[in-house]
Amino acid sequence: MIGAIERFIALVGRATAWLALAIVLLMATNVVLRYLFSYGSVWSQELEWHLLVPLIMFSVAHALQQGEHVRVDVLYTRFSPRTQAVINVVAAVLCLAISALALWFSVKYVQQSYVIDEQSADPGGLTHRWVLKALIPAGFLLLGLQAVAEIAKGVAKARRAKP
């Protein structure tokens, strides 16, 4: 089960990395059109941050999986492998709790946006803002799944490590 979660998170992380390229290309295109041809559109500028949201929300779980999250390595590296594993488990449990809370509170936020069919307030802006907002609980769901995997890995490592 943990292997399946980790493979899925890795797949999502690799796919999400391509969004960074799409954002760079879109921003470069917008800049060229604006400054060289005096042409700009609201929808293309909004699309920049519409692509940024999935990049961030889906990359967080992948960063946790790869160990690229923020940690005070100056202290952490001085601890025994068992202590490191215990710290990882505690951090993952806290991450899971925060993910669960964010998931719980964001669902109503998305639901409200869907019910009113929220869209950009700017003329020519993008519609269906609820789709973008739905990425918030989806991202926290992925983070929560990866936190479960981190808990399982940390517990296994703590059991194997000598006290």
FIKOLZA-1660 file (N, C-alpha, C; in steps of 0.1 Angstrom, whole numbers, plus 5000, padded with zeros to 4 digits):
% residues 163
   i   px   py   pz ch aa at
   1 5008 4988 5000  A  M  N
   1 5000 5000 5000  A  M CA
   1 5009 5013 5000  A  M  C
   2 5019 5013 5009  A  I  N
   2 5028 5024 5010  A  I CA
   2 5035 5026 4996  A  I  C
   3 5040 5015 4991  A  G  N
   3 5047 5016 4978  A  G CA
   3 5038 5022 4967  A  G  C
   4 5025 5019 4967  A  A  N
   4 5016 5024 4957  A  A CA
   4 5014 5039 4959  A  A  C
   5 5013 5043 4972  A  I  N
   5 5011 5058 4975  A  I CA
   5 5024 5065 4970  A  I  C
   6 5035 5060 4973  A  E  N
   6 5048 5066 4969  A  E CA
   6 5049 5067 4954  A  E  C
   7 5046 5056 4947  A  R  N
   7 5047 5056 4932  A  R CA
   7 5037 5066 4926  A  R  C
   8 5025 5067 4932  A  F  N
   8 5015 5077 4927  A  F CA
   8 5020 5091 4929  A  F  C
   9 5025 5094 4941  A  I  N
   9 5030 5108 4944  A  I CA
   9 5042 5111 4935  A  I  C
  10 5051 5101 4933  A  A  N
  10 5062 5104 4924  A  A CA
  10 5057 5107 4910  A  A  C
  11 5047 5100 4905  A  L  N
  11 5042 5102 4892  A  L CA
  11 5036 5116 4891  A  L  C
  12 5028 5120 4901  A  V  N
  12 5022 5133 4901  A  V CA
  12 5033 5144 4902  A  V  C
  13 5043 5141 4910  A  G  N
  13 5054 5151 4910  A  G CA
  13 5061 5153 4897  A  G  C
  14 5064 5142 4890  A  R  N
  14 5071 5143 4877  A  R CA
  14 5061 5150 4867  A  R  C
  15 5049 5147 4867  A  A  N
  15 5039 5154 4858  A  A CA
  15 5038 5168 4861  A  A  C
  16 5038 5172 4874  A  T  N
  16 5036 5185 4878  A  T CA
  16 5048 5194 4875  A  T  C
  17 5060 5188 4874  A  A  N
  17 5072 5195 4871  A  A CA
  17 5071 5201 4857  A  A  C
  18 5063 5195 4848  A  W  N
  18 5062 5200 4835  A  W CA
  18 5054 5213 4835  A  W  C
  19 5046 5215 4845  A  L  N
  19 5038 5228 4846  A  L CA
  19 5047 5240 4848  A  L  C
  20 5059 5238 4854  A  A  N
  20 5068 5249 4856  A  A CA
  20 5073 5254 4842  A  A  C
  21 5075 5244 4833  A  L  N
  21 5079 5248 4819  A  L CA
  21 5067 5256 4812  A  L  C
  22 5055 5251 4814  A  A  N
  22 5044 5257 4808  A  A CA
  22 5042 5271 4813  A  A  C
  23 5044 5273 4826  A  I  N
  23 5043 5286 4832  A  I CA
  23 5053 5296 4827  A  I  C
  24 5066 5291 4826  A  V  N
  24 5076 5299 4820  A  V CA
  24 5073 5303 4806  A  V  C
  25 5069 5294 4798  A  L  N
  25 5066 5297 4784  A  L CA
  25 5054 5307 4783  A  L  C
  26 5044 5305 4791  A  L  N
  26 5032 5314 4791  A  L CA
  26 5036 5328 4795  A  L  C
  27 5044 5329 4806  A  M  N
  27 5049 5342 4811  A  M CA
  27 5057 5349 4800  A  M  C
  28 5066 5342 4794  A  A  N
  28 5075 5348 4784  A  A CA
  28 5067 5352 4772  A  A  C
  29 5057 5345 4768  A  T  N
  29 5048 5349 4757  A  T CA
  29 5040 5361 4761  A  T  C
  30 5035 5362 4773  A  N  N
  30 5027 5373 4778  A  N CA
  30 5036 5386 4777  A  N  C
  31 5049 5385 4782  A  V  N
  31 5058 5396 4782  A  V CA
  31 5061 5401 4768  A  V  C
  32 5064 5391 4759  A  V  N
  32 5067 5395 4745  A  V CA
  32 5055 5402 4739  A  V  C
  33 5043 5396 4741  A  L  N
  33 5031 5402 4735  A  L CA
  33 5028 5416 4740  A  L  C
  34 5031 5417 4753  A  R  N
  34 5027 5430 4760  A  R CA
  34 5037 5441 4756  A  R  C
  35 5050 5438 4756  A  Y  N
  35 5060 5449 4754  A  Y CA
  35 5064 5451 4739  A  Y  C
  36 5063 5440 4731  A  L  N
  36 5067 5442 4717  A  L CA
  36 5055 5445 4708  A  L  C
  37 5044 5440 4712  A  F  N
  37 5032 5442 4703  A  F CA
  37 5021 5449 4710  A  F  C
  38 5023 5454 4722  A  S  N
  38 5013 5461 4730  A  S CA
  38 4999 5454 4730  A  S  C
  39 5000 5441 4732  A  Y  N
  39 4988 5432 4733  A  Y CA
  39 4989 5425 4746  A  Y  C
  40 4978 5425 4753  A  G  N
  40 4977 5417 4766  A  G CA
  40 4963 5412 4768  A  G  C
  41 4961 5401 4775  A  S  N
  41 4948 5397 4777  A  S CA
  41 4947 5392 4792  A  S  C
  42 4936 5395 4798  A  V  N
  42 4933 5392 4812  A  V CA
  42 4934 5377 4814  A  V  C
  43 4927 5369 4805  A  W  N
  43 4927 5355 4807  A  W CA
  43 4941 5348 4807  A  W  C
  44 4950 5353 4798  A  S  N
  44 4963 5347 4798  A  S CA
  44 4971 5351 4810  A  S  C
  45 4969 5363 4816  A  Q  N
  45 4976 5366 4828  A  Q CA
  45 4970 5358 4840  A  Q  C
  46 4957 5356 4840  A  E  N
  46 4951 5348 4850  A  E CA
  46 4955 5333 4849  A  E  C
  47 4957 5329 4837  A  L  N
  47 4961 5315 4835  A  L CA
  47 4975 5312 4841  A  L  C
  48 4983 5322 4842  A  E  N
  48 4996 5321 4849  A  E CA
  48 4994 5315 4863  A  E  C
  49 4986 5322 4871  A  W  N
  49 4984 5317 4884  A  W CA
  49 4974 5305 4885  A  W  C
  50 4966 5303 4875  A  H  N
  50 4958 5291 4875  A  H CA
  50 4967 5279 4873  A  H  C
  51 4978 5281 4866  A  L  N
  51 4988 5270 4865  A  L CA
  51 4997 5269 4877  A  L  C
  52 4999 5280 4884  A  L  N
  52 5008 5280 4895  A  L CA
  52 5002 5273 4907  A  L  C
  53 4989 5273 4908  A  V  N
  53 4982 5266 4920  A  V CA
  53 4985 5251 4919  A  V  C
  54 4982 5244 4908  A  P  N
  54 4985 5230 4908  A  P CA
  54 5000 5227 4910  A  P  C
  55 5008 5236 4904  A  L  N
  55 5023 5234 4906  A  L CA
  55 5026 5233 4921  A  L  C
  56 5021 5243 4928  A  I  N
  56 5024 5243 4942  A  I CA
  56 5017 5232 4950  A  I  C
  57 5004 5231 4948  A  M  N
  57 4996 5222 4956  A  M CA
  57 5001 5207 4954  A  M  C
  58 5005 5204 4942  A  F  N
  58 5008 5190 4939  A  F CA
  58 5023 5187 4942  A  F  C
  59 5031 5198 4942  A  S  N
  59 5045 5196 4944  A  S CA
  59 5049 5194 4959  A  S  C
  60 5041 5199 4968  A  V  N
  60 5044 5198 4982  A  V CA
  60 5045 5183 4987  A  V  C
  61 5036 5175 4982  A  A  N
  61 5037 5161 4986  A  A CA
  61 5049 5154 4980  A  A  C
  62 5053 5158 4968  A  H  N
  62 5065 5152 4962  A  H CA
  62 5077 5157 4969  A  H  C
  63 5077 5170 4973  A  A  N
  63 5089 5175 4981  A  A CA
  63 5090 5168 4994  A  A  C
  64 5079 5165 5001  A  L  N
  64 5080 5157 5013  A  L CA
  64 5086 5143 5011  A  L  C
  65 5081 5137 5000  A  Q  N
  65 5086 5124 4997  A  Q CA
  65 5101 5124 4994  A  Q  C
  66 5106 5134 4987  A  Q  N
  66 5120 5134 4983  A  Q CA
  66 5129 5140 4994  A  Q  C
  67 5123 5144 5005  A  G  N
  67 5131 5149 5016  A  G CA
  67 5136 5164 5014  A  G  C
  68 5128 5171 5005  A  E  N
  68 5132 5184 5001  A  E CA
  68 5125 5195 5010  A  E  C
  69 5117 5190 5020  A  H  N
  69 5110 5200 5028  A  H CA
  69 5120 5206 5038  A  H  C
  70 5115 5217 5045  A  V  N
  70 5123 5224 5054  A  V CA
  70 5125 5216 5066  A  V  C
  71 5138 5215 5070  A  R  N
  71 5142 5208 5082  A  R CA
  71 5154 5214 5087  A  R  C
  72 5156 5215 5100  A  V  N
  72 5169 5220 5106  A  V CA
  72 5179 5209 5105  A  V  C
  73 5186 5208 5094  A  D  N
  73 5196 5197 5092  A  D CA
  73 5208 5198 5101  A  D  C
  74 5211 5210 5106  A  V  N
  74 5222 5212 5115  A  V CA
  74 5221 5204 5127  A  V  C
  75 5208 5203 5132  A  L  N
  75 5206 5195 5144  A  L CA
  75 5202 5181 5141  A  L  C
  76 5194 5179 5131  A  Y  N
  76 5189 5166 5127  A  Y CA
  76 5200 5156 5124  A  Y  C
  77 5210 5161 5117  A  T  N
  77 5221 5151 5113  A  T CA
  77 5229 5147 5125  A  T  C
  78 5228 5154 5136  A  R  N
  78 5236 5150 5148  A  R CA
  78 5229 5139 5156  A  R  C
  79 5216 5137 5153  A  F  N
  79 5208 5127 5161  A  F CA
  79 5211 5113 5156  A  F  C
  80 5208 5103 5164  A  S  N
  80 5209 5089 5160  A  S CA
  80 5199 5086 5150  A  S  C
  81 5201 5075 5142  A  P  N
  81 5190 5071 5132  A  P CA
  81 5177 5069 5138  A  P  C
  82 5176 5063 5150  A  R  N
  82 5164 5061 5157  A  R CA
  82 5157 5074 5161  A  R  C
  83 5164 5083 5166  A  T  N
  83 5159 5096 5170  A  T CA
  83 5154 5104 5157  A  T  C
  84 5162 5103 5146  A  Q  N
  84 5157 5109 5134  A  Q CA
  84 5144 5103 5129  A  Q  C
  85 5143 5090 5130  A  A  N
  85 5130 5083 5126  A  A CA
  85 5119 5088 5135  A  A  C
  86 5121 5089 5148  A  V  N
  86 5110 5094 5157  A  V CA
  86 5106 5108 5153  A  V  C
  87 5116 5116 5151  A  I  N
  87 5113 5130 5147  A  I CA
  87 5105 5130 5134  A  I  C
  88 5109 5122 5124  A  N  N
  88 5102 5121 5112  A  N CA
  88 5087 5116 5114  A  N  C
  89 5085 5107 5123  A  V  N
  89 5071 5102 5125  A  V CA
  89 5063 5113 5132  A  V  C
  90 5069 5120 5141  A  V  N
  90 5061 5131 5148  A  V CA
  90 5058 5142 5138  A  V  C
  91 5068 5146 5130  A  A  N
  91 5065 5156 5119  A  A CA
  91 5055 5151 5109  A  A  C
  92 5055 5139 5106  A  A  N
  92 5045 5133 5096  A  A CA
  92 5031 5133 5102  A  A  C
  93 5030 5130 5115  A  V  N
  93 5017 5130 5122  A  V CA
  93 5012 5144 5122  A  V  C
  94 5020 5154 5125  A  L  N
  94 5016 5168 5125  A  L CA
  94 5012 5172 5111  A  L  C
  95 5019 5168 5101  A  C  N
  95 5016 5171 5087  A  C CA
  95 5003 5165 5083  A  C  C
  96 5000 5152 5088  A  L  N
  96 4988 5146 5085  A  L CA
  96 4976 5153 5091  A  L  C
  97 4978 5158 5104  A  A  N
  97 4967 5165 5111  A  A CA
  97 4964 5178 5104  A  A  C
  98 4975 5185 5100  A  I  N
  98 4973 5198 5092  A  I CA
  98 4966 5196 5079  A  I  C
  99 4970 5185 5072  A  S  N
  99 4964 5182 5059  A  S CA
  99 4949 5179 5061  A  S  C
 100 4946 5171 5072  A  A  N
 100 4932 5168 5074  A  A CA
 100 4924 5180 5077  A  A  C
 101 4929 5189 5085  A  L  N
 101 4922 5202 5088  A  L CA
 101 4920 5210 5075  A  L  C
 102 4931 5212 5068  A  A  N
 102 4930 5220 5055  A  A CA
 102 4920 5213 5046  A  A  C
 103 4920 5200 5045  A  L  N
 103 4910 5193 5036  A  L CA
 103 4896 5196 5041  A  L  C
 104 4894 5194 5054  A  W  N
 104 4881 5196 5060  A  W CA
 104 4875 5210 5057  A  W  C
 105 4884 5220 5059  A  F  N
 105 4879 5234 5058  A  F CA
 105 4878 5239 5043  A  F  C
 106 4886 5233 5035  A  S  N
 106 4886 5238 5021  A  S CA
 106 4875 5232 5012  A  S  C
 107 4869 5221 5017  A  V  N
 107 4858 5215 5009  A  V CA
 107 4846 5225 5008  A  V  C
 108 4843 5231 5020  A  K  N
 108 4832 5241 5020  A  K CA
 108 4835 5253 5011  A  K  C
 109 4848 5257 5011  A  Y  N
 109 4852 5268 5003  A  Y CA
 109 4850 5265 4988  A  Y  C
 110 4854 5253 4984  A  V  N
 110 4852 5249 4970  A  V CA
 110 4837 5248 4967  A  V  C
 111 4829 5242 4976  A  Q  N
 111 4815 5240 4974  A  Q CA
 111 4808 5254 4972  A  Q  C
 112 4812 5263 4980  A  Q  N
 112 4806 5277 4979  A  Q CA
 112 4809 5283 4965  A  Q  C
 113 4821 5281 4961  A  S  N
 113 4825 5287 4948  A  S CA
 113 4818 5280 4937  A  S  C
 114 4816 5267 4938  A  Y  N
 114 4808 5259 4928  A  Y CA
 114 4794 5264 4927  A  Y  C
 115 4787 5265 4939  A  V  N
 115 4773 5269 4940  A  V CA
 115 4771 5282 4933  A  V  C
 116 4779 5292 4935  A  I  N
 116 4777 5305 4930  A  I CA
 116 4784 5307 4916  A  I  C
 117 4790 5296 4911  A  D  N
 117 4797 5295 4898  A  D CA
 117 4806 5307 4897  A  D  C
 118 4815 5308 4907  A  E  N
 118 4824 5319 4908  A  E CA
 118 4833 5320 4896  A  E  C
 119 4836 5332 4892  A  Q  N
 119 4845 5335 4880  A  Q CA
 119 4852 5348 4883  A  Q  C
 120 4861 5351 4874  A  S  N
 120 4869 5363 4875  A  S CA
 120 4861 5375 4876  A  S  C
 121 4864 5384 4884  A  A  N
 121 4857 5397 4884  A  A CA
 121 4861 5406 4873  A  A  C
 122 4872 5403 4866  A  D  N
 122 4877 5411 4855  A  D CA
 122 4871 5407 4842  A  D  C
 123 4867 5417 4834  A  P  N
 123 4861 5413 4821  A  P CA
 123 4872 5406 4812  A  P  C
 124 4868 5395 4806  A  G  N
 124 4877 5387 4798  A  G CA
 124 4885 5377 4807  A  G  C
 125 4882 5376 4820  A  G  N
 125 4889 5367 4829  A  G CA
 125 4883 5353 4827  A  G  C
 126 4890 5344 4834  A  L  N
 126 4886 5330 4834  A  L CA
 126 4874 5326 4842  A  L  C
 127 4866 5317 4838  A  T  N
 127 4854 5312 4845  A  T CA
 127 4857 5300 4853  A  T  C
 128 4847 5295 4860  A  H  N
 128 4848 5282 4867  A  H CA
 128 4860 5282 4877  A  H  C
 129 4860 5292 4885  A  R  N
 129 4871 5294 4895  A  R CA
 129 4870 5282 4905  A  R  C
 130 4859 5276 4907  A  W  N
 130 4858 5264 4916  A  W CA
 130 4867 5253 4912  A  W  C
 131 4870 5251 4900  A  V  N
 131 4879 5241 4895  A  V CA
 131 4893 5243 4901  A  V  C
 132 4897 5256 4900  A  L  N
 132 4910 5260 4906  A  L CA
 132 4910 5258 4921  A  L  C
 133 4900 5262 4928  A  K  N
 133 4899 5260 4942  A  K CA
 133 4898 5246 4946  A  K  C
 134 4893 5237 4938  A  A  N
 134 4892 5223 4941  A  A CA
 134 4906 5217 4942  A  A  C
 135 4916 5223 4936  A  L  N
 135 4929 5218 4937  A  L CA
 135 4935 5219 4951  A  L  C
 136 4929 5228 4959  A  I  N
 136 4934 5229 4973  A  I CA
 136 4931 5217 4981  A  I  C
 137 4919 5212 4982  A  P  N
 137 4917 5199 4989  A  P CA
 137 4924 5187 4982  A  P  C
 138 4925 5188 4969  A  A  N
 138 4932 5177 4962  A  A CA
 138 4947 5177 4966  A  A  C
 139 4953 5188 4967  A  G  N
 139 4967 5189 4971  A  G CA
 139 4969 5185 4985  A  G  C
 140 4960 5189 4994  A  F  N
 140 4962 5184 5008  A  F CA
 140 4959 5170 5010  A  F  C
 141 4950 5164 5001  A  L  N
 141 4948 5150 5001  A  L CA
 141 4961 5142 4998  A  L  C
 142 4968 5147 4987  A  L  N
 142 4980 5141 4983  A  L CA
 142 4991 5142 4995  A  L  C
 143 4991 5154 5001  A  L  N
 143 5001 5156 5012  A  L CA
 143 4998 5147 5023  A  L  C
 144 4985 5145 5026  A  G  N
 144 4981 5136 5037  A  G CA
 144 4985 5122 5034  A  G  C
 145 4983 5118 5021  A  L  N
 145 4987 5104 5017  A  L CA
 145 5002 5102 5019  A  L  C
 146 5010 5112 5015  A  Q  N
 146 5024 5111 5016  A  Q CA
 146 5028 5111 5031  A  Q  C
 147 5021 5118 5039  A  A  N
 147 5024 5118 5054  A  A CA
 147 5021 5104 5059  A  A  C
 148 5011 5098 5055  A  V  N
 148 5008 5084 5059  A  V CA
 148 5020 5075 5056  A  V  C
 149 5025 5076 5043  A  A  N
 149 5037 5069 5039  A  A CA
 149 5049 5072 5047  A  A  C
 150 5051 5085 5051  A  E  N
 150 5062 5089 5059  A  E CA
 150 5061 5083 5073  A  E  C
 151 5049 5082 5078  A  I  N
 151 5047 5076 5092  A  I CA
 151 5051 5062 5091  A  I  C
 152 5046 5054 5081  A  A  N
 152 5049 5040 5080  A  A CA
 152 5064 5038 5078  A  A  C
 153 5071 5046 5070  A  K  N
 153 5085 5044 5068  A  K CA
 153 5093 5048 5081  A  K  C
 154 5088 5058 5088  A  G  N
 154 5095 5062 5100  A  G CA
 154 5094 5052 5111  A  G  C
 155 5082 5046 5112  A  V  N
 155 5080 5036 5123  A  V CA
 155 5088 5024 5120  A  V  C
 156 5089 5020 5107  A  A  N
 156 5097 5008 5103  A  A CA
 156 5112 5011 5106  A  A  C
 157 5116 5023 5103  A  K  N
 157 5130 5027 5105  A  K CA
 157 5134 5027 5120  A  K  C
 158 5125 5032 5128  A  A  N
 158 5127 5033 5142  A  A CA
 158 5127 5019 5148  A  A  C
 159 5120 5010 5143  A  R  N
 159 5120 4996 5148  A  R CA
 159 5133 4989 5145  A  R  C
 160 5138 4992 5133  A  R  N
 160 5151 4986 5129  A  R CA
 160 5163 4992 5135  A  R  C
 161 5162 5005 5139  A  A  N
 161 5174 5011 5144  A  A CA
 161 5176 5007 5159  A  A  C
 162 5189 5007 5162  A  K  N
 162 5192 5004 5176  A  K CA
 162 5190 5016 5185  A  K  C
 163 5185 5014 5197  A  P  N
 163 5183 5026 5206  A  P CA
 163 5195 5033 5210  A  P  C
% end
